[in-house]
Amino acid sequence: VTALRLPGAGLFGSLPLGGIGNLTQLQTLSLRFNSLSGPIPSDFSNLVLLRYLYLQGNAFSGEIPPFLFTLPSVIRINLGENRFSGRIPGNVNNATRLVTLYLEKNQLTGSIPEITITLQQFNVSSNQLNGSVPDSLSGFPQSAFEGNTLCGKPLNPCEGDAETPNSPPVSPPSGKKDSDKLSAGAIAGIVIGCVAGLLLLLLIIFCLCRKKKGEENGQPRNVEAPVAAATSAAVHKESSAANVPPAKASGSGGGAVSKDLTFLMKSFGEFDLDGLLKASAEVLGKGTVGSSYKASFEHGLVVAVKRLRDVVVPEKDFRERLQVLGSMSHPNLVTLIAYYFSPDEKLLVSEYMSRGSLSALLHGT
């Protein structure tokens, strides 16, 4: 057996010794989004060929076993959304092939160890960590560390950090005479120049305000939250026609037909369509079937949103195809979290990959 994938299968209870740990040829283990509990069995240390470990969305507890980072082949470890406690193991650097480490939404304490291996994906948000963010991890986004009492780049500076000292004031040369003082004409010239500069600045601000107001009355080319701008009109139109308010997210795979998001992956995060529309967003790219956006919520959750503008498909076919897509699980596929369907608007909400697109990695653009 080289792969064992049972995501969202309704499994519960603890994993026994002498079970999965005996599958010494195992390379992929995915038990994500079940109700498994207890510690990770110690015989997982026998899985020397394991490359991908996905245990997120369960209720595993206890300390994260250090032997996970001694597995010579491990590439991705996702232990997010569990109940792990204690400190992050200090031997993370032993996993020299590791590129993904997700530990968010646990109960981890202490500081983040210095990690020198080259990670491409990292998240420890919503734990009980403290101290400063190691310099080697400062390149990850702020959302990867939020929900802790951490400091340092990319978060707020730590107290007591040495600041660049200001240059000492230059003392005026001694022996200045009254003749060196500015004349009345020079002072008048300075005042007139300042007043003229202020008037010019006010004129520029006035022109910018009028331009912004004109864009708001017309159709702006770009906005801070393109998902909201593109979707709110369609959602309002559909809700008004049905004479019902938008429903809350179903939170279950498949979900009933509603005027809100239909979730394919439960326990990923708490948000609904209204929250998605209010999230700040930035354009990631534009393709043949629509545009992609990065949507960031105030509580730190970040998702990717694909807007299908010109896709014409019956609602039944659309939902059936997305149910199939949402059930797929593979290390090279991003997780499809939810979708929204209406005659005028179709959105796909998926896991956000913080290290860019495949095109950017291949071509450097």
C-alpha positions in Angstrom: 0.0 0.0 0.0 1.6 3.3 -1.1 -1.4 5.6 -0.6 -4.3 5.8 2.0 -6.8 8.5 1.4 -9.9 8.8 3.5 -10.8 12.5 3.7 -14.2 13.4 5.2 -15.1 9.8 5.7 -16.7 10.3 9.1 -14.0 8.4 11.0 -13.8 8.9 14.8 -11.8 7.6 17.7 -8.0 7.2 18.1 -5.6 5.5 15.8 -4.3 2.2 17.2 -0.7 1.0 17.3 0.1 -1.7 14.8 -2.3 -0.3 12.2 -1.2 2.4 9.8 2.3 2.2 11.3 2.8 -1.2 9.7 2.3 0.1 6.2 6.0 0.7 5.6 5.6 1.4 1.9 3.1 4.2 2.5 3.9 7.5 0.7 0.7 9.4 1.0 -1.6 9.5 4.1 -4.7 11.7 4.0 -7.2 11.5 6.9 -8.2 15.1 6.8 -11.6 16.4 8.0 -12.7 13.5 10.1 -13.3 13.3 13.9 -10.1 11.4 14.8 -8.7 12.1 18.3 -5.8 11.2 20.6 -2.1 11.3 19.8 -0.4 10.4 16.6 0.7 6.7 17.1 4.4 6.3 17.8 4.8 3.6 15.1 4.3 6.3 12.5 8.1 6.5 12.8 8.2 3.4 10.7 6.8 5.2 7.7 10.2 6.1 6.3 8.9 6.5 2.7 6.0 8.8 3.7 6.0 12.0 1.6 2.6 13.6 2.2 0.8 13.7 5.6 -2.6 15.4 5.8 -4.3 15.2 9.2 -5.9 18.6 9.3 -9.5 19.1 10.5 -9.6 16.4 13.2 -9.2 16.4 17.0 -5.8 15.0 17.4 -4.2 16.0 20.7 -1.0 15.8 22.7 2.4 17.1 21.6 3.5 17.1 18.0 5.8 14.0 17.9 9.4 15.0 16.9 9.8 11.8 14.9 7.7 13.3 12.1 10.6 15.5 11.2 13.0 12.6 11.1 11.1 10.9 8.3 13.7 11.2 5.5 11.2 11.5 2.6 8.5 13.8 4.1 7.6 16.8 1.9 4.3 18.1 3.2 2.9 18.0 6.7 -0.6 19.5 7.5 -1.7 19.3 11.1 -3.9 22.3 11.1 -7.3 22.6 12.9 -6.5 20.0 15.6 -5.9 20.2 19.4 -2.1 19.7 19.5 -0.4 21.4 22.5 3.1 22.0 23.7 5.9 23.5 21.7 6.8 23.2 18.1 9.5 20.5 17.9 13.0 21.9 17.7 14.1 19.4 15.1 12.1 20.7 12.2 15.3 21.3 10.3 16.0 17.6 10.2 13.3 17.3 7.6 15.5 18.6 4.8 13.0 17.9 2.0 10.0 19.6 3.8 8.4 22.4 1.9 5.0 22.7 3.5 4.3 22.9 7.3 0.7 23.9 8.4 0.1 24.0 12.2 -2.6 26.7 12.4 -5.6 26.5 14.7 -4.1 24.4 17.4 -3.1 25.1 21.1 0.7 25.3 20.6 2.7 27.4 23.1 6.2 28.7 23.4 8.2 30.4 20.7 8.8 29.4 17.1 12.2 27.6 16.6 14.7 28.9 14.2 13.9 27.1 10.9 16.6 27.1 8.3 15.2 24.7 5.8 13.6 26.3 2.7 9.8 26.2 3.3 7.4 27.3 0.6 4.2 27.2 2.7 4.0 27.9 6.5 1.2 28.8 8.8 1.0 28.8 12.7 -1.8 31.3 13.0 -4.4 31.0 15.8 -2.3 29.3 18.4 -0.8 30.5 21.8 2.7 31.2 20.5 4.8 34.1 21.8 8.2 35.7 21.2 9.6 37.0 17.9 9.2 35.6 14.4 12.5 34.1 13.3 14.2 36.1 10.5 14.1 33.0 8.3 10.3 33.1 8.3 9.8 36.9 8.0 9.1 36.6 4.3 5.7 34.8 4.9 2.5 36.9 5.0 1.2 38.4 8.2 -1.8 36.0 8.1 0.6 33.1 8.7 1.3 34.4 12.3 -1.9 36.1 13.4 -3.8 35.0 16.4 -0.7 34.7 18.6 1.3 37.1 20.8 4.2 37.2 18.3 6.1 40.2 17.2 8.7 41.1 14.6 8.5 41.2 10.8 6.0 40.8 9.2 4.1 41.7 12.4 4.6 44.7 14.7 8.1 45.3 15.9 9.1 43.8 19.2 9.5 46.0 22.2 13.1 47.0 22.8 14.2 46.4 19.2 17.1 48.7 18.4 16.0 51.6 16.2 18.2 53.5 13.9 19.5 56.4 16.0 18.6 59.8 14.7 21.5 61.9 13.4 22.6 64.4 16.1 21.4 67.9 15.5 24.0 70.1 13.8 24.9 73.0 16.0 24.9 76.3 14.2 28.4 77.9 13.9 29.2 80.1 16.8 29.8 83.8 16.3 26.9 84.5 14.1 26.0 88.1 13.9 22.7 89.9 13.5 23.7 90.5 9.9 23.3 86.8 9.2 19.6 86.9 10.1 17.0 86.7 7.4 15.8 90.0 6.0 12.2 91.0 6.0 12.1 90.5 2.2 13.4 86.9 2.5 10.8 86.1 5.2 8.0 87.5 3.0 9.2 85.4 0.1 9.2 82.3 2.1 5.7 83.0 3.4 4.4 83.6 -0.1 6.0 80.4 -1.4 4.5 78.4 1.4 1.0 79.8 0.8 1.3 79.1 -3.0 2.4 75.6 -2.3 -0.5 75.0 0.0 -3.0 76.3 -2.5 -1.5 74.0 -5.2 -1.8 71.0 -2.8 -5.4 71.9 -2.1 -6.1 72.1 -5.8 -4.6 68.7 -6.5 -6.6 67.1 -3.6 -9.8 68.8 -5.0 -9.2 67.4 -8.5 -8.5 63.9 -7.1 -11.7 64.0 -5.1 -13.8 65.0 -8.1 -12.2 62.2 -10.2 -12.9 59.6 -7.5 -16.5 60.8 -7.2 -16.9 60.6 -10.9 -15.7 57.0 -10.9 -18.1 56.1 -8.2 -21.0 57.5 -10.1 -19.9 55.7 -13.2 -18.2 52.3 -13.6 -14.7 52.2 -11.9 -12.1 50.2 -13.6 -10.5 48.9 -10.4 -11.6 48.7 -6.8 -10.2 47.5 -3.5 -12.5 44.5 -3.3 -13.2 43.3 -6.9 -15.1 40.2 -5.6 -17.7 42.4 -3.9 -18.0 44.9 -6.8 -18.4 42.1 -9.3 -20.9 40.0 -7.3 -23.0 42.2 -5.0 -25.2 43.4 -7.9 -26.0 39.9 -9.1 -26.6 38.6 -5.6 -28.9 41.6 -4.8 -30.8 41.0 -8.0 -31.4 37.3 -7.4 -32.4 37.8 -3.7 -34.9 40.5 -4.7 -36.4 38.4 -7.4 -36.9 35.5 -4.9 -38.1 37.9 -2.2 -35.8 36.1 0.4 -32.7 37.3 2.2 -29.4 35.5 1.6 -29.1 32.3 3.6 -26.2 31.4 5.8 -23.5 29.0 4.5 -24.7 25.4 4.7 -21.5 24.1 6.2 -22.0 20.6 4.7 -20.8 18.9 1.6 -23.3 19.4 -1.1 -25.6 21.7 0.8 -29.1 22.8 -0.2 -29.7 25.3 -3.0 -29.5 28.7 -1.4 -28.7 32.3 -2.1 -25.4 31.9 -0.4 -22.2 29.9 -0.6 -22.5 26.1 -0.9 -19.6 24.6 1.1 -17.8 21.5 -0.1 -15.3 21.4 2.7 -16.5 21.9 6.3 -14.4 23.1 9.2 -12.2 25.2 6.9 -13.2 28.5 8.3 -16.2 30.5 9.5 -17.5 32.8 6.7 -20.4 33.3 4.4 -21.1 35.2 1.2 -21.7 38.5 2.9 -18.3 38.1 4.6 -16.6 37.2 1.4 -18.1 40.3 -0.3 -16.7 42.5 2.5 -13.2 40.9 2.5 -10.4 42.9 1.0 -9.2 41.5 -2.3 -6.5 41.8 -4.9 -6.3 40.5 -8.4 -4.1 37.4 -8.9 -4.6 37.0 -12.6 -7.0 36.8 -15.5 -7.6 33.7 -17.6 -9.8 32.7 -20.5 -12.8 31.9 -18.4 -12.5 34.6 -15.7 -10.4 36.3 -13.1 -8.8 35.1 -9.9 -8.6 37.1 -6.6 -7.0 36.8 -3.2 -9.6 37.5 -0.5 -8.4 38.3 3.0 -10.8 38.3 5.9 -10.3 40.5 9.0 -9.8 37.4 11.3 -6.8 36.3 9.2 -8.4 33.7 6.8 -7.1 34.0 3.2 -8.8 32.2 0.3 -8.6 32.3 -3.5 -11.7 33.2 -5.5 -12.2 32.4 -9.2 -14.9 34.4 -10.9 -16.4 32.6 -13.9 -17.8 35.5 -16.0 -18.7 34.0 -19.4 -19.4 30.3 -18.4 -22.9 29.3 -19.4 -24.0 26.0 -17.8 -27.2 24.7 -16.3 -27.3 24.9 -12.6 -27.8 21.2 -12.1 -24.7 20.4 -14.2 -22.7 23.1 -12.5 -23.4 21.7 -9.0 -22.9 18.1 -10.0 -19.5 18.9 -11.6 -18.3 20.9 -8.5 -19.4 18.1 -6.2 -17.1 15.7 -8.1 -14.3 18.3 -8.1 -14.7 19.0 -4.4 -14.4 15.3 -3.6 -11.0 15.0 -5.2 -8.0 14.8 -3.0 -4.4 15.0 -4.3 -1.2 16.7 -3.1 -1.0 18.6 -6.4 -4.7 19.9 -6.2 -5.8 22.9 -4.2 -8.7 22.2 -1.9 -12.1 23.5 -3.3 -13.9 25.0 -0.3 -17.1 26.4 -1.6 -18.9 27.8 -4.6 -21.7 30.3 -5.5 -24.1 29.9 -8.4 -26.6 32.3 -9.9 -27.6 33.0 -13.5 -25.4 36.2 -13.5 -22.5 35.2 -11.3 -20.5 32.0 -10.5 -17.7 31.9 -7.9 -15.3 29.2 -6.9 -13.7 29.6 -3.4 -10.5 27.5 -2.9 -7.5 27.2 -0.7 -5.0 30.1 -1.2 -1.5 29.1 -2.2 0.8 31.9 -0.9 3.8 31.1 -3.1 2.2 32.2 -6.4 1.2 30.3 -9.5 2.8 27.5 -11.5 3.5 29.9 -14.3 5.4 32.2 -11.9 7.5 29.4 -10.5 8.3 28.1 -14.1 8.9 31.4 -15.8 9.7 33.8 -12.9 6.9 36.3 -13.8 
